[in-house]
Amino acid sequence: MNEEFKKLAAEKAVEEIESGMVVGLGSGSTVFYAIQKLAQEIRTGNLLNIVAIASSIQTEKLANKLDIPLITFHDKQKIDVTIDGADEVDKYLNLIKGGGAAHLREKILVQASDKFIVVIDDSKLSNKLGEKWAVPVEVIKFASPVISSFIESINGEPNLRTYESGIPVLTDEGNYIIDANFGVIQNPFELAEKLENRAGIVEHGLFLRLSSKVIVAGQDGIKILEK
């Protein structure tokens, strides 16, 4: 994965931001470059009166370090534009997210946003979701074993996400992540509905019909995908 591609896509996305906006900041390695670029634009005075809402503790720390003014949903409930990455993007611009275990907060930001700009390198593109990535499912600890069984019952292969030490990964909300491998997903909307109807599942990593624009960077430069 080319870091230069990530940087190109992320910096292009910052062009969508205008002075006075409320900006949603996603999480992960690609968005890191967007946050740096945003901080630079604020510092030089190119962007004025910007406030941002962070999708993770990690992003919050970075934004604070770079002097990006942060607010919470207690201050504003509407976001003008959110910039975030994705683990996989299909030809309809549906996404799988959650590789960084932040997809619950990320989806909250996206659903509160007028525009959702996705930044990726071209290795993340797929014909159908599930070709390259399992679906991260955030579950409460109590429900973890029964949700694993449920995922198996709908033809998925559940894997509790752990560190190398074997200790389960915890989200910022203190939940577990089960990476559910369904193979190539023929009907992501049907799968999303099954997951959403199951008690104990807090959120899944299928982001369907949510992206406004996908900025893809690769060997041939920048490509903009829109519906």
C-alpha positions as a Python dict, from the first residue, in 0.01 Angstrom:
ca = {
    (1, 'M'): (0, 0, 0),
    (2, 'N'): (151, 325, -112),
    (3, 'E'): (162, 597, 154),
    (4, 'E'): (196, 860, -118),
    (5, 'F'): (-136, 747, -270),
    (6, 'K'): (-307, 777, 69),
    (7, 'K'): (-165, 1127, 115),
    (8, 'L'): (-282, 1237, -233),
    (9, 'A'): (-639, 1115, -176),
    (10, 'A'): (-659, 1262, 174),
    (11, 'E'): (-528, 1605, 75),
    (12, 'K'): (-767, 1618, -222),
    (13, 'A'): (-1059, 1556, 17),
    (14, 'V'): (-965, 1859, 227),
    (15, 'E'): (-1050, 2075, -77),
    (16, 'E'): (-1416, 1996, 5),
    (17, 'I'): (-1389, 2191, 329),
    (18, 'E'): (-1487, 2561, 341),
    (19, 'S'): (-1450, 2822, 612),
    (20, 'G'): (-1717, 2806, 883),
    (21, 'M'): (-1781, 2434, 844),
    (22, 'V'): (-1830, 2164, 1105),
    (23, 'V'): (-1601, 1880, 995),
    (24, 'G'): (-1622, 1513, 1089),
    (25, 'L'): (-1281, 1352, 1129),
    (26, 'G'): (-1262, 978, 1066),
    (27, 'S'): (-996, 741, 1192),
    (28, 'G'): (-705, 549, 1049),
    (29, 'S'): (-387, 591, 850),
    (30, 'T'): (-536, 763, 543),
    (31, 'V'): (-735, 1019, 741),
    (32, 'F'): (-416, 1099, 934),
    (33, 'Y'): (-297, 1286, 622),
    (34, 'A'): (-628, 1471, 585),
    (35, 'I'): (-612, 1585, 946),
    (36, 'Q'): (-256, 1711, 896),
    (37, 'K'): (-359, 1900, 581),
    (38, 'L'): (-664, 2050, 757),
    (39, 'A'): (-444, 2169, 1043),
    (40, 'Q'): (-209, 2332, 792),
    (41, 'E'): (-497, 2512, 619),
    (42, 'I'): (-625, 2640, 955),
    (43, 'R'): (-275, 2748, 1061),
    (44, 'T'): (-212, 2946, 739),
    (45, 'G'): (-553, 3113, 758),
    (46, 'N'): (-685, 2951, 438),
    (47, 'L'): (-970, 2801, 642),
    (48, 'L'): (-1137, 3009, 913),
    (49, 'N'): (-1385, 2926, 1190),
    (50, 'I'): (-1350, 2550, 1149),
    (51, 'V'): (-1463, 2316, 1426),
    (52, 'A'): (-1436, 1938, 1413),
    (53, 'I'): (-1588, 1631, 1573),
    (54, 'A'): (-1356, 1332, 1616),
    (55, 'S'): (-1463, 972, 1558),
    (56, 'S'): (-1215, 813, 1798),
    (57, 'I'): (-990, 882, 2093),
    (58, 'Q'): (-690, 840, 1861),
    (59, 'T'): (-822, 1104, 1620),
    (60, 'E'): (-910, 1334, 1910),
    (61, 'K'): (-552, 1317, 2039),
    (62, 'L'): (-410, 1395, 1695),
    (63, 'A'): (-647, 1687, 1637),
    (64, 'N'): (-562, 1833, 1978),
    (65, 'K'): (-191, 1798, 1906),
    (66, 'L'): (-237, 1987, 1577),
    (67, 'D'): (-456, 2259, 1733),
    (68, 'I'): (-772, 2175, 1538),
    (69, 'P'): (-1066, 2312, 1743),
    (70, 'L'): (-1279, 2018, 1861),
    (71, 'I'): (-1641, 2012, 1969),
    (72, 'T'): (-1885, 1731, 2051),
    (73, 'F'): (-2244, 1652, 1954),
    (74, 'H'): (-2349, 1844, 2266),
    (75, 'D'): (-2236, 2157, 2080),
    (76, 'K'): (-2358, 2077, 1726),
    (77, 'Q'): (-2566, 1790, 1597),
    (78, 'K'): (-2508, 1853, 1226),
    (79, 'I'): (-2182, 1802, 1037),
    (80, 'D'): (-2118, 1967, 699),
    (81, 'V'): (-1866, 1715, 571),
    (82, 'T'): (-1699, 1404, 713),
    (83, 'I'): (-1376, 1266, 569),
    (84, 'D'): (-1287, 904, 639),
    (85, 'G'): (-1119, 602, 485),
    (86, 'A'): (-1257, 257, 408),
    (87, 'D'): (-1130, -100, 406),
    (88, 'E'): (-1323, -199, 95),
    (89, 'V'): (-1537, -12, -161),
    (90, 'D'): (-1764, -180, -416),
    (91, 'K'): (-1873, -51, -757),
    (92, 'Y'): (-2187, 106, -602),
    (93, 'L'): (-1971, 297, -350),
    (94, 'N'): (-2088, 85, -59),
    (95, 'L'): (-1819, 28, 202),
    (96, 'I'): (-1680, -207, 461),
    (97, 'K'): (-1524, -16, 750),
    (98, 'G'): (-1403, -108, 1097),
    (99, 'G'): (-1048, -229, 1047),
    (100, 'G'): (-949, 25, 1310),
    (101, 'A'): (-1236, -75, 1543),
    (102, 'A'): (-1394, 271, 1524),
    (103, 'H'): (-1687, 205, 1288),
    (104, 'L'): (-1960, 268, 1547),
    (105, 'R'): (-1854, 627, 1611),
    (106, 'E'): (-1761, 671, 1245),
    (107, 'K'): (-2112, 572, 1133),
    (108, 'I'): (-2266, 812, 1387),
    (109, 'L'): (-2062, 1094, 1232),
    (110, 'V'): (-2149, 992, 877),
    (111, 'Q'): (-2523, 973, 945),
    (112, 'A'): (-2508, 1324, 1095),
    (113, 'S'): (-2326, 1462, 789),
    (114, 'D'): (-2449, 1642, 479),
    (115, 'K'): (-2155, 1498, 281),
    (116, 'F'): (-1936, 1193, 338),
    (117, 'I'): (-1608, 1193, 145),
    (118, 'V'): (-1423, 860, 137),
    (119, 'V'): (-1047, 855, 78),
    (120, 'I'): (-872, 535, -33),
    (121, 'D'): (-592, 401, -247),
    (122, 'D'): (-692, 181, -540),
    (123, 'S'): (-610, -145, -357),
    (124, 'K'): (-938, -100, -164),
    (125, 'L'): (-1163, -125, -471),
    (126, 'S'): (-1371, -442, -524),
    (127, 'N'): (-1649, -553, -753),
    (128, 'K'): (-1849, -678, -452),
    (129, 'L'): (-1801, -632, -79),
    (130, 'G'): (-1642, -925, 102),
    (131, 'E'): (-1393, -1004, -174),
    (132, 'K'): (-1110, -864, 38),
    (133, 'W'): (-1244, -796, 385),
    (134, 'A'): (-1452, -951, 661),
    (135, 'V'): (-1734, -746, 819),
    (136, 'P'): (-1633, -604, 1158),
    (137, 'V'): (-1919, -646, 1407),
    (138, 'E'): (-1908, -456, 1735),
    (139, 'V'): (-2073, -656, 2013),
    (140, 'I'): (-2121, -614, 2386),
    (141, 'K'): (-1896, -851, 2581),
    (142, 'F'): (-2186, -1039, 2739),
    (143, 'A'): (-2326, -1134, 2397),
    (144, 'S'): (-1998, -1228, 2225),
    (145, 'P'): (-2038, -1613, 2230),
    (146, 'V'): (-2403, -1608, 2123),
    (147, 'I'): (-2335, -1357, 1844),
    (148, 'S'): (-2054, -1580, 1717),
    (149, 'S'): (-2303, -1867, 1698),
    (150, 'F'): (-2555, -1641, 1523),
    (151, 'I'): (-2296, -1539, 1262),
    (152, 'E'): (-2225, -1907, 1194),
    (153, 'S'): (-2600, -1968, 1153),
    (154, 'I'): (-2613, -1711, 870),
    (155, 'N'): (-2313, -1868, 694),
    (156, 'G'): (-2044, -1644, 835),
    (157, 'E'): (-1714, -1732, 997),
    (158, 'P'): (-1672, -1536, 1324),
    (159, 'N'): (-1330, -1442, 1459),
    (160, 'L'): (-1301, -1249, 1783),
    (161, 'R'): (-1044, -977, 1720),
    (162, 'T'): (-753, -1006, 1961),
    (163, 'Y'): (-405, -867, 2009),
    (164, 'E'): (-108, -1099, 1956),
    (165, 'S'): (-120, -1169, 2329),
    (166, 'G'): (-468, -1317, 2284),
    (167, 'I'): (-639, -1035, 2476),
    (168, 'P'): (-955, -916, 2296),
    (169, 'V'): (-940, -576, 2125),
    (170, 'L'): (-1170, -323, 2294),
    (171, 'T'): (-1339, -39, 2109),
    (172, 'D'): (-1352, 315, 2249),
    (173, 'E'): (-1694, 218, 2387),
    (174, 'G'): (-1549, -87, 2566),
    (175, 'N'): (-1700, -349, 2333),
    (176, 'Y'): (-1553, -647, 2148),
    (177, 'I'): (-1510, -678, 1772),
    (178, 'I'): (-1600, -996, 1585),
    (179, 'D'): (-1466, -1006, 1230),
    (180, 'A'): (-1734, -1195, 1039),
    (181, 'N'): (-1617, -1345, 710),
    (182, 'F'): (-1910, -1407, 474),
    (183, 'G'): (-1698, -1440, 161),
    (184, 'V'): (-1830, -1239, -135),
    (185, 'I'): (-2151, -1073, -13),
    (186, 'Q'): (-2423, -1108, -276),
    (187, 'N'): (-2679, -893, -93),
    (188, 'P'): (-2520, -656, 161),
    (189, 'F'): (-2857, -493, 242),
    (190, 'E'): (-3008, -825, 346),
    (191, 'L'): (-2703, -906, 557),
    (192, 'A'): (-2709, -561, 721),
    (193, 'E'): (-3074, -611, 818),
    (194, 'K'): (-3000, -949, 978),
    (195, 'L'): (-2715, -804, 1181),
    (196, 'E'): (-2917, -497, 1286),
    (197, 'N'): (-3205, -710, 1413),
    (198, 'R'): (-2985, -910, 1653),
    (199, 'A'): (-2967, -793, 2016),
    (200, 'G'): (-2609, -768, 2139),
    (201, 'I'): (-2476, -635, 1809),
    (202, 'V'): (-2403, -267, 1863),
    (203, 'E'): (-2302, -186, 1503),
    (204, 'H'): (-2163, -352, 1190),
    (205, 'G'): (-1910, -228, 937),
    (206, 'L'): (-2136, -225, 631),
    (207, 'F'): (-2175, 138, 524),
    (208, 'L'): (-2445, 122, 258),
    (209, 'R'): (-2573, 417, 52),
    (210, 'L'): (-2384, 658, 276),
    (211, 'S'): (-2088, 782, 70),
    (212, 'S'): (-2124, 1105, -130),
    (213, 'K'): (-1794, 1074, -312),
    (214, 'V'): (-1497, 837, -315),
    (215, 'I'): (-1152, 981, -388),
    (216, 'V'): (-919, 708, -514),
    (217, 'A'): (-544, 756, -554),
    (218, 'G'): (-330, 518, -761),
    (219, 'Q'): (-57, 494, -1022),
    (220, 'D'): (-267, 701, -1264),
    (221, 'G'): (-323, 978, -1012),
    (222, 'I'): (-651, 1085, -854),
    (223, 'K'): (-987, 942, -960),
    (224, 'I'): (-1321, 1072, -826),
    (225, 'L'): (-1608, 822, -802),
    (226, 'E'): (-1959, 958, -757),
    (227, 'K'): (-2303, 802, -778),
}
